[in-house]
Amino acid sequence: MIAVGNAARKIAVLGLWAFVIAVFALVALVTGLLMALSSLVGPWWATAIVAGGLVLLALGAVLKARTHWRRIKQRLFIDGEAK
């Protein structure tokens, strides 16, 4: 049983490291995009373009999550009562 606990801990730690590295990669991608766009349209417009794109991506994710939430809620509850 201890081996299973150790394996689960290793999986959790490696998963956390993968998440942290992915976040760093996204920050580097956004920074590179800002640098590339700033030479074309200027730093303020580049910031506005990148921030606007990120806001649109976040809005899309929120709308998709809301759709899934409503679908789950509809399947779990009928007329206000749990199935």
Buried (B, 14 or more C-beta within 10 A) or exposed (E): EEEEEEEEEEEEEEEEEEEEEEEEEEEEEBEEBBEEBBEEEEEEEBBEBBEEEEEEEEEEEEEEEEEEEEEEEEEEEEEEEEE
